[in-house]
Amino acid sequence: MFKSINKIAGNKAITFIALMLYTLSNSVFANTIPLSQEQVDKLIKNADNYRLDNASAKIVSKVTLYKNNLQDKTRSYSVYTRENRESLVVFDSPIEAGQKMLMLGDNYWLLMPKSRRPIRITPMQKLLGEASIGDISTLTWSEDYQGEWLKEEQLTVTNSSGIQALVTTQQLLLKAKTKGASYFTIKLWLDKKSGFPIKADLYLQSGKLAKQALFIKGKRDQQDKVVSMRLDDSIQKNQHTVIDYKSITPMQIDDKYYNPAYLSRSKNISL
Amino acid sequence: MNNKKVCLFAITLYFTNFCFASEFDLKWDWIVSTQTSSTQKNTFNSLNEGQQQSINGVLDVEINYGELTGSFALKGNDIYHSDNNQKSEAEFIISELFWLDSISIAQYELDLQFGKSRIDWGVGYGYRPLDIFSTYRRNPVGIQIEEGVGVAALSYFDLLGEWTFIYTNSTLNNQKSSNIEEENEQQGLGIRRYGMINNTEYQSLIYYDDVRRGLIAGSLVTVIDNAWEFHGSAVYQQRFLSYQQGEYTLEIKEQNGAYQALLGLTWTDILGNTLIAEYWYDSRAWDRQTWDKAINEGSPVYQQGYLHRNIVQHNIMLHWQLDSSAWQNWQWSQGSLLDKLTPSIDLLYSPADNGLIATQWLSYLLNDSADSQSELQLAARFFTGKAESAYANLPEKHTILLNFKGRF
């Protein structure tokens, strides 16, 4: 009997040691094996799909700016995006009614309310302002950034119910490959299991950390999606912005709405 | 216009906003402007000096109803004036009222526009040579209502451009104009092409009207890199009207061949600084010799030379503005009242006679919600330069305004 007990105890000990070694190897040894470029590209594309999984879509978002945790102002936008980095941003708030921004690759036009002529603006001008238009109009990283794998890292993540959990993440470094990219570099943490974006550090060309983003998971069409994003301002530490993605609907609008000459014509987008 | 009728109209418009908000799309803007101007003795009028104060206001609404768009302004001139002889006046101005819709002819979809509308093809900051239908003062310090012109236009939009066939009539102004502006009121026909080649947008235009008897124009705008933008435009017209000096007299005469050209650069940095530098030339304006003769002779009638579209032929403009978000870059200004302040300055220099007009604005955002916005703006314009320059001999020495404006 004692031989059987010893045998069982021995097997359990071996199993326990094996489990410990496995856990240790995952946390220590696995992050020494970098991911290939192809794997990184796939990870980024997968992360994009949690935000926008259609080439052409209408994204309705609400942006709330908080100062000292008090609501300072809100804005609403409808973004009509399509392939080749083309987007039409319609400013929906009453105070900005009539204002639009058109983005065709690295070319940008801004139409002010009551104006009859759009103004051509530079990529630099597009980045200015409290709630950068880039934050609400760009929902993909794969088109504007080139990624490289940095390491695996464990993060403490708080879910929407306030429960904290330890999550293993893949940390990537994204570098801007287009003129119009809102940030020069981005450090991006993705859930190792699902590829869901957890958080991002957003850097300017000077190397200064501009904002830190947290991606909030929710359900859209019964699938896990990024339903909102919180941006903590690293320069004005008492300020943060919450972007709520109210709806993302596959939609294609006429080519004419992406024509700069038509920008001042289109009072309402005809569906 | 009877002040009571104007007030009643304003109240009616205001309540329309509440009663019919769901059917009409209304955008309101308002300004109350207090102004103090200092006039000076100059070569044209040695008795003219002193200060005057006035209060002016405007309530402006753009109404969209289906394919119809209208812009209406109720303007109060000299609501208060320090000179008791100056009477207050109310103006009701229909800036725009037009119908715009799409029609199909064969397999082509065309836009048809008919009515009174601003046609804003101009490219530039300090001056826009391609604003050929209406003359708007660029970057005014006080209240300006931009009126449209009578227009019938047919537009076709292709992949990245537009063809427009247009008729315009600029005689439909509600506001008072100068003699030369009235003489320049025109009607004519033209064709315009707007397009993109890589990242450069261009316009080309041919127009024939009863005043200029033929005009060709073009513009280019391109973004050079992340921070730099270039723009340029040029116009040539067969005929033009300008004031011609006689012996202490002045009359409007028709002359042959005039051109205007503008070149400009814009630079912006990540901090929020925007710099614009422009040079433009207008052959219709008086040259150095003509201004010298006017200033030397000093006859008051020569002041009408200031009524040309550009006062002098050669113009250099430097503009600087700091985006309000820039204040967060420095620790001393973070979270302070400054983070709602937008300063800007314009320097308009006449190299031919060393004249200078300097304008500065300080705009402070008072209130900003999704439904309304209000702003306080301090503006000051100084007319200076060498004593013999055209700018230094303008009737005003400086103008300072406190504008309270908003929208809802």
HADDOCK unambig.tbl for C-alpha pairs under 7 A between the chains (distance, minus, plus):
assign (segid A and resid 73 and name CA) (segid B and resid 368 and name CA) 6.93 0.50 0.50
assign (segid A and resid 73 and name CA) (segid B and resid 369 and name CA) 5.42 0.50 0.50
assign (segid A and resid 73 and name CA) (segid B and resid 370 and name CA) 6.85 0.50 0.50
assign (segid A and resid 74 and name CA) (segid B and resid 369 and name CA) 6.71 0.50 0.50
assign (segid A and resid 74 and name CA) (segid B and resid 370 and name CA) 5.84 0.50 0.50
assign (segid A and resid 75 and name CA) (segid B and resid 370 and name CA) 5.90 0.50 0.50
assign (segid A and resid 93 and name CA) (segid B and resid 370 and name CA) 5.42 0.50 0.50
assign (segid A and resid 93 and name CA) (segid B and resid 371 and name CA) 7.00 0.50 0.50
assign (segid A and resid 94 and name CA) (segid B and resid 370 and name CA) 6.09 0.50 0.50
assign (segid A and resid 94 and name CA) (segid B and resid 371 and name CA) 5.28 0.50 0.50
assign (segid A and resid 95 and name CA) (segid B and resid 370 and name CA) 5.52 0.50 0.50
assign (segid A and resid 95 and name CA) (segid B and resid 371 and name CA) 5.06 0.50 0.50
assign (segid A and resid 95 and name CA) (segid B and resid 372 and name CA) 5.54 0.50 0.50
assign (segid A and resid 95 and name CA) (segid B and resid 373 and name CA) 6.88 0.50 0.50
assign (segid A and resid 95 and name CA) (segid B and resid 407 and name CA) 6.90 0.50 0.50
assign (segid A and resid 95 and name CA) (segid B and resid 408 and name CA) 5.87 0.50 0.50
assign (segid A and resid 107 and name CA) (segid B and resid 199 and name CA) 6.67 0.50 0.50
assign (segid A and resid 116 and name CA) (segid B and resid 118 and name CA) 6.99 0.50 0.50
assign (segid A and resid 116 and name CA) (segid B and resid 120 and name CA) 5.90 0.50 0.50
assign (segid A and resid 117 and name CA) (segid B and resid 120 and name CA) 5.84 0.50 0.50
assign (segid A and resid 117 and name CA) (segid B and resid 121 and name CA) 6.92 0.50 0.50
assign (segid A and resid 122 and name CA) (segid B and resid 223 and name CA) 6.26 0.50 0.50
assign (segid A and resid 122 and name CA) (segid B and resid 226 and name CA) 5.84 0.50 0.50
assign (segid A and resid 122 and name CA) (segid B and resid 227 and name CA) 5.90 0.50 0.50
assign (segid A and resid 122 and name CA) (segid B and resid 228 and name CA) 6.79 0.50 0.50
assign (segid A and resid 122 and name CA) (segid B and resid 229 and name CA) 6.66 0.50 0.50
assign (segid A and resid 123 and name CA) (segid B and resid 226 and name CA) 5.01 0.50 0.50
assign (segid A and resid 123 and name CA) (segid B and resid 227 and name CA) 6.76 0.50 0.50
assign (segid A and resid 124 and name CA) (segid B and resid 226 and name CA) 5.57 0.50 0.50
assign (segid A and resid 124 and name CA) (segid B and resid 227 and name CA) 5.45 0.50 0.50
assign (segid A and resid 124 and name CA) (segid B and resid 268 and name CA) 6.26 0.50 0.50
assign (segid A and resid 124 and name CA) (segid B and resid 269 and name CA) 6.42 0.50 0.50
assign (segid A and resid 124 and name CA) (segid B and resid 270 and name CA) 6.29 0.50 0.50
assign (segid A and resid 125 and name CA) (segid B and resid 268 and name CA) 6.46 0.50 0.50
assign (segid A and resid 128 and name CA) (segid B and resid 272 and name CA) 6.49 0.50 0.50
assign (segid A and resid 129 and name CA) (segid B and resid 325 and name CA) 5.68 0.50 0.50
assign (segid A and resid 130 and name CA) (segid B and resid 325 and name CA) 6.29 0.50 0.50
assign (segid A and resid 179 and name CA) (segid B and resid 226 and name CA) 6.29 0.50 0.50
assign (segid A and resid 235 and name CA) (segid B and resid 328 and name CA) 6.78 0.50 0.50
assign (segid A and resid 236 and name CA) (segid B and resid 328 and name CA) 6.29 0.50 0.50
assign (segid A and resid 236 and name CA) (segid B and resid 334 and name CA) 6.69 0.50 0.50
assign (segid A and resid 256 and name CA) (segid B and resid 157 and name CA) 6.79 0.50 0.50
assign (segid A and resid 259 and name CA) (segid B and resid 159 and name CA) 6.90 0.50 0.50
assign (segid A and resid 259 and name CA) (segid B and resid 160 and name CA) 5.31 0.50 0.50
assign (segid A and resid 259 and name CA) (segid B and resid 161 and name CA) 6.67 0.50 0.50
assign (segid A and resid 261 and name CA) (segid B and resid 161 and name CA) 6.16 0.50 0.50
assign (segid A and resid 261 and name CA) (segid B and resid 162 and name CA) 6.31 0.50 0.50
